[in-house]
Amino acid sequence: MTMTQDMTPVTPDMTSATPGTASLAALDSLGSMGGLFSTTVLYALACGVAVGGGLALFTVAVRGLPAKPEHEKQKASERAGELLRFAGQRGSIAAIAGLVVLLLTRWAVAGIAAGILVFFWDKLFGGASEERAAMRRVEALASWTESLRDTIAGAVGLEQAIPASARASAPVLRPHLDALVDRLRSRTPLPEALQHLADEIDDASADIIVAALILNARLRGPGLRQVLGALAKSAREEVDMRQRVMAQRASTRRSVQIVVAVSIAFVLGLSIFNREFVEPYGTAVGQLVLACVCGLFALGFWWLRKLSTIETPERFLVRDESSVQFVRPRTPVPGDEAVRR
């Protein structure tokens, strides 16, 4: 009785593959997934974004940008100086935070995203402080307007009432009003000094009050007390409205901050304590996917920040030349100078 032996070759078990083979298999499985995670779709999205951005920049370069008035150029230069000071204070902290995240996760995209998040933290989640500062400014304007109204009631001229009311003004307005008093003492005309005050405060609510004072300084007509009382009442109502809106949005801001903190802690925890679970993100395709996720988070933060901003009217008391003009800032039109003359 003869026995036949099976000569079929035995294939090695795939579970005993080397770590490098396992990582290649994970990359192949990630790239073979359908939908957004496929390599072809991701490359196509990146190429589409690059081509669309290039066309947009080319269109802007061909058409050009409208010329800005002088006051907008000055404001842009001031903002550039503030941005440089802000970068000097926050740049080092953001760089340290990004480096720490890079060392913990070994992901370049995560480090860059962490640095950007720390650098623009006030811009993304600092809406409450800006609103409180705006409310304090409007409330200080209302108090100063009421004080000015009561001082004028004693048969005192506007030139004498302004220094008297500046002594009892709020700390927010005290430097601006002191500068106004100094200009009046140096024989600066009252309309020009008030225009400087409006430029320094840089607020639409202040423009309304200063415009009433400039008109009275030029025309010297009656009824200034009634106008100042109405303006002070309007400013008080604006402060009350902003307080109600801010109280309603406080819970939303807190929820956004909690979501951000939990998301960051979850990602960092997985990358440190469960490295195998997030290992696909260490590849080039994984980094691209992580960049897309960070971009979606950034877009959501920007949208929430936009919703939390109170839309205020633009300033109307601006001057493009040496004289005061009660017009909105706009692009100069050819032939406009001839019409003005």
Wavefront OBJ file of the C-alpha trace (Angstrom):
o trace
v 0.000 0.000 0.000
v 1.627 3.194 -1.204
v 0.947 6.564 0.222
v 1.142 9.742 -1.820
v 2.482 12.884 -0.291
v 0.927 16.242 -1.063
v 3.584 18.348 -2.735
v 1.546 21.612 -2.659
v 3.834 24.481 -1.538
v 2.930 26.127 1.694
v 2.495 29.932 1.445
v 3.821 32.024 4.299
v 1.370 33.618 6.674
v 0.710 37.267 5.914
v 0.482 38.082 9.580
v 4.203 37.377 9.950
v 5.169 40.141 7.543
v 7.677 42.755 8.490
v 6.567 46.189 9.834
v 7.581 47.826 6.570
v 5.332 45.487 4.606
v 2.475 46.183 7.005
v 2.835 49.929 6.561
v 2.857 49.531 2.775
v -0.250 47.388 3.002
v -1.947 50.047 5.154
v -1.007 52.731 2.629
v -2.341 50.620 -0.244
v -5.585 49.998 1.634
v -5.927 53.729 2.356
v -5.316 54.638 -1.253
v -7.743 51.969 -2.501
v -10.619 53.421 -0.457
v -13.253 55.137 -2.499
v -14.605 58.644 -2.200
v -12.560 61.481 -0.795
v -9.796 59.238 0.589
v -8.711 57.876 -2.774
v -5.341 59.123 -3.956
v -6.654 60.163 -7.374
v -9.430 62.291 -5.905
v -7.094 63.989 -3.432
v -4.569 64.832 -6.136
v -7.365 66.101 -8.373
v -8.675 68.356 -5.576
v -5.196 69.756 -4.930
v -4.671 70.478 -8.638
v -8.099 72.114 -8.873
v -7.371 74.386 -5.911
v -3.993 75.367 -7.393
v -5.458 76.132 -10.838
v -8.409 78.071 -9.383
v -6.142 80.157 -7.148
v -3.833 80.919 -10.065
v -6.754 82.052 -12.254
v -8.097 84.251 -9.452
v -4.696 85.909 -8.943
v -4.320 86.388 -12.689
v -7.751 88.064 -12.889
v -6.884 90.419 -10.033
v -3.554 91.251 -11.652
v -5.212 92.085 -14.997
v -8.123 94.112 -13.617
v -6.215 95.743 -10.774
v -7.544 97.018 -7.471
v -9.415 100.310 -6.907
v -7.381 103.205 -5.565
v -7.823 103.889 -1.850
v -8.378 107.334 -0.327
v -5.680 108.854 1.836
v -7.413 108.111 5.135
v -7.735 104.431 4.218
v -4.041 104.299 3.303
v -3.154 105.811 6.666
v -5.392 103.326 8.446
v -3.785 100.469 6.515
v -0.316 101.612 7.576
v -1.442 101.792 11.211
v -2.878 98.290 10.989
v 0.393 97.058 9.488
v 2.289 98.507 12.446
v -0.129 96.865 14.896
v 0.268 93.572 13.035
v 4.052 93.759 13.364
v 3.800 94.403 17.090
v 1.286 91.585 17.430
v 3.571 89.231 15.498
v 6.481 90.065 17.764
v 4.481 89.191 20.871
v 2.713 86.103 19.609
v 5.192 84.773 17.070
v 7.531 83.220 19.622
v 4.684 81.581 21.561
v 3.154 80.191 18.360
v 6.524 78.839 17.207
v 7.090 77.080 20.537
v 3.591 75.572 20.496
v 3.997 74.351 16.918
v 7.395 72.823 17.719
v 6.009 70.993 20.763
v 3.110 69.556 18.745
v 5.520 68.560 15.975
v 7.747 66.682 18.426
v 4.788 64.932 20.068
v 2.942 63.894 16.911
v 5.750 63.924 14.303
v 3.227 65.442 11.874
v 4.277 68.571 10.046
v 0.694 69.593 9.290
v -0.298 69.299 12.962
v 2.643 71.458 14.040
v 1.865 74.159 11.486
v -1.846 74.088 12.381
v -1.073 74.384 16.103
v 1.209 77.361 15.497
v -1.414 79.123 13.375
v -4.112 78.413 15.971
v -2.026 79.899 18.790
v -1.005 82.885 16.690
v -4.579 83.817 15.703
v -6.278 82.727 18.930
v -7.449 86.261 19.793
v -8.719 86.841 16.277
v -10.730 83.615 16.271
v -11.993 83.538 19.855
v -11.480 87.109 21.072
v -14.773 88.588 19.929
v -16.065 89.022 23.469
v -13.233 91.327 24.520
v -13.619 93.449 21.394
v -17.359 93.784 21.981
v -16.821 94.768 25.611
v -14.297 97.417 24.535
v -16.756 98.765 21.943
v -19.532 98.889 24.555
v -17.303 100.765 27.003
v -16.447 103.275 24.281
v -20.096 103.866 23.327
v -21.118 104.148 26.985
v -18.317 106.657 27.586
v -19.528 108.673 24.592
v -23.052 108.696 26.016
v -21.822 109.901 29.423
v -19.669 112.621 27.854
v -22.568 113.771 25.673
v -24.849 114.020 28.701
v -22.189 115.956 30.618
v -21.712 118.292 27.668
v -25.468 118.828 27.424
v -25.778 119.670 31.113
v -22.811 122.050 30.942
v -24.262 123.912 27.960
v -27.535 124.272 29.874
v -25.787 126.803 32.141
v -25.521 129.309 29.264
v -21.916 128.311 28.556
v -20.408 128.287 25.091
v -19.190 125.156 23.389
v -15.533 126.189 23.699
v -15.905 126.471 27.484
v -18.159 123.432 27.899
v -15.746 120.980 26.256
v -12.845 121.481 28.743
v -15.274 121.367 31.678
v -16.846 118.097 30.513
v -13.471 116.509 29.710
v -12.476 116.492 33.383
v -15.299 114.105 34.302
v -15.041 111.862 31.236
v -14.431 108.107 31.294
v -10.854 106.770 31.114
v -11.544 105.424 27.620
v -12.102 108.939 26.245
v -9.851 110.911 28.588
v -6.704 110.906 26.341
v -8.704 111.951 23.267
v -10.551 114.732 25.091
v -7.333 115.990 26.678
v -5.801 116.211 23.215
v -8.896 118.117 22.054
v -8.546 120.600 24.918
v -4.848 121.066 24.098
v -5.691 121.848 20.482
v -8.289 124.409 21.540
v -5.739 126.078 23.836
v -3.270 126.263 20.937
v -5.814 128.309 18.925
v -6.867 125.464 16.634
v -10.300 126.174 15.084
v -13.044 124.236 16.831
v -14.312 122.371 13.697
v -10.799 121.192 12.855
v -10.122 120.115 16.444
v -13.377 118.166 16.532
v -12.458 116.479 13.255
v -9.184 115.332 14.809
v -11.193 113.972 17.744
v -13.387 111.910 15.414
v -10.326 110.532 13.624
v -8.708 109.509 16.903
v -11.799 107.776 18.322
v -12.507 106.101 14.945
v -16.078 105.058 15.738
v -19.321 105.568 13.827
v -21.203 106.500 17.011
v -18.634 109.200 17.770
v -18.990 110.567 14.236
v -22.673 111.324 14.836
v -21.945 113.278 18.022
v -18.935 115.111 16.584
v -20.876 115.991 13.430
v -23.559 117.688 15.536
v -20.877 119.644 17.393
v -19.163 120.710 14.155
v -22.440 121.925 12.687
v -23.176 123.933 15.811
v -19.641 125.344 15.859
v -20.085 126.615 12.298
v -23.718 127.739 12.360
v -24.100 128.702 16.057
v -27.795 127.847 16.001
v -30.097 126.880 18.887
v -31.248 123.393 19.792
v -27.879 121.822 20.599
v -29.067 120.639 24.019
v -31.988 118.714 22.518
v -29.761 117.156 19.871
v -27.169 116.051 22.418
v -29.879 114.586 24.658
v -31.302 112.567 21.767
v -27.846 111.344 20.778
v -27.041 110.310 24.363
v -30.317 108.395 24.577
v -29.565 106.630 21.287
v -26.094 105.666 22.536
v -27.583 104.223 25.742
v -30.030 102.150 23.700
v -27.166 100.868 21.545
v -25.252 99.765 24.654
v -28.323 97.916 25.968
v -28.789 96.165 22.631
v -25.164 95.067 22.509
v -25.345 93.737 26.066
v -28.371 91.585 25.210
v -26.740 90.236 22.057
v -23.484 89.510 23.901
v -25.330 87.621 26.648
v -27.076 85.447 24.055
v -23.820 84.632 22.262
v -21.830 83.800 25.385
v -23.048 80.184 25.476
v -22.217 79.696 21.783
v -18.660 80.970 22.285
v -18.188 78.673 25.256
v -19.425 75.691 23.238
v -16.993 76.471 20.419
v -14.073 76.697 22.845
v -15.028 73.352 24.406
v -15.238 71.702 20.967
v -11.808 73.051 20.025
v -10.200 71.936 23.295
v -11.703 68.429 23.145
v -10.711 67.968 19.482
v -7.114 69.015 20.096
v -6.818 66.882 23.245
v -8.296 63.847 21.435
v -5.899 64.112 18.494
v -2.868 64.634 20.703
v -3.887 61.777 22.983
v -4.257 59.350 20.092
v -0.961 60.401 18.529
v 0.896 59.900 21.830
v -0.792 56.903 23.515
v -2.233 54.995 20.540
v 0.187 55.572 17.723
v -0.890 52.521 15.725
v -4.454 53.808 15.361
v -3.381 57.048 13.652
v -0.379 55.618 11.820
v -1.880 56.232 8.319
v -1.744 59.969 8.987
v 2.044 59.761 8.996
v 2.117 59.131 5.246
v 1.992 61.763 2.525
v -1.638 61.009 1.711
v -2.499 61.048 5.409
v -0.870 64.451 5.846
v -2.893 65.757 2.909
v -6.092 64.427 4.471
v -5.114 65.993 7.814
v -4.512 69.318 6.079
v -8.008 69.150 4.562
v -9.504 68.413 7.993
v -7.602 71.318 9.569
v -8.778 73.576 6.744
v -12.408 72.610 7.380
v -11.966 73.332 11.093
v -10.408 76.723 10.279
v -13.282 77.545 7.926
v -15.784 76.667 10.640
v -13.961 78.831 13.197
v -13.877 81.759 10.787
v -17.595 81.358 10.071
v -18.464 81.319 13.772
v -16.261 84.362 14.350
v -18.057 86.132 11.521
v -21.446 85.325 13.026
v -20.397 86.623 16.441
v -19.383 90.037 15.085
v -21.881 92.878 15.419
v -22.208 94.741 12.135
v -21.712 98.455 12.749
v -22.171 101.232 10.186
v -19.136 102.681 8.508
v -17.734 106.047 9.468
v -19.173 108.952 7.491
v -17.189 111.837 8.993
v -14.031 111.514 6.930
v -11.837 113.971 5.147
v -9.795 113.161 2.085
v -8.434 116.719 1.957
v -7.778 119.445 4.500
v -11.478 120.323 4.754
v -14.166 118.315 6.512
v -16.486 116.373 4.247
v -19.619 114.583 5.415
v -19.386 111.798 2.870
v -18.683 108.102 2.943
v -15.240 106.984 1.767
v -15.391 106.026 -1.868
v -13.196 105.582 -4.897
v -12.449 108.872 -6.707
v -14.342 109.206 -9.965
v -12.746 110.945 -12.987
v -14.081 114.468 -13.223
v -15.094 114.541 -9.564
v -12.585 117.302 -8.736
v -14.142 119.536 -11.362
v -17.576 119.033 -9.840
v -16.261 119.916 -6.355
v -14.745 123.140 -7.667
l 1 2 3 4 5 6 7 8 9 10 11 12 13 14 15 16 17 18 19 20 21 22 23 24 25 26 27 28 29 30 31 32 33 34 35 36 37 38 39 40 41 42 43 44 45 46 47 48 49 50 51 52 53 54 55 56 57 58 59 60 61 62 63 64 65 66 67 68 69 70 71 72 73 74 75 76 77 78 79 80 81 82 83 84 85 86 87 88 89 90 91 92 93 94 95 96 97 98 99 100 101 102 103 104 105 106 107 108 109 110 111 112 113 114 115 116 117 118 119 120 121 122 123 124 125 126 127 128 129 130 131 132 133 134 135 136 137 138 139 140 141 142 143 144 145 146 147 148 149 150 151 152 153 154 155 156 157 158 159 160 161 162 163 164 165 166 167 168 169 170 171 172 173 174 175 176 177 178 179 180 181 182 183 184 185 186 187 188 189 190 191 192 193 194 195 196 197 198 199 200 201 202 203 204 205 206 207 208 209 210 211 212 213 214 215 216 217 218 219 220 221 222 223 224 225 226 227 228 229 230 231 232 233 234 235 236 237 238 239 240 241 242 243 244 245 246 247 248 249 250 251 252 253 254 255 256 257 258 259 260 261 262 263 264 265 266 267 268 269 270 271 272 273 274 275 276 277 278 279 280 281 282 283 284 285 286 287 288 289 290 291 292 293 294 295 296 297 298 299 300 301 302 303 304 305 306 307 308 309 310 311 312 313 314 315 316 317 318 319 320 321 322 323 324 325 326 327 328 329 330 331 332 333 334 335 336 337 338 339 340 341
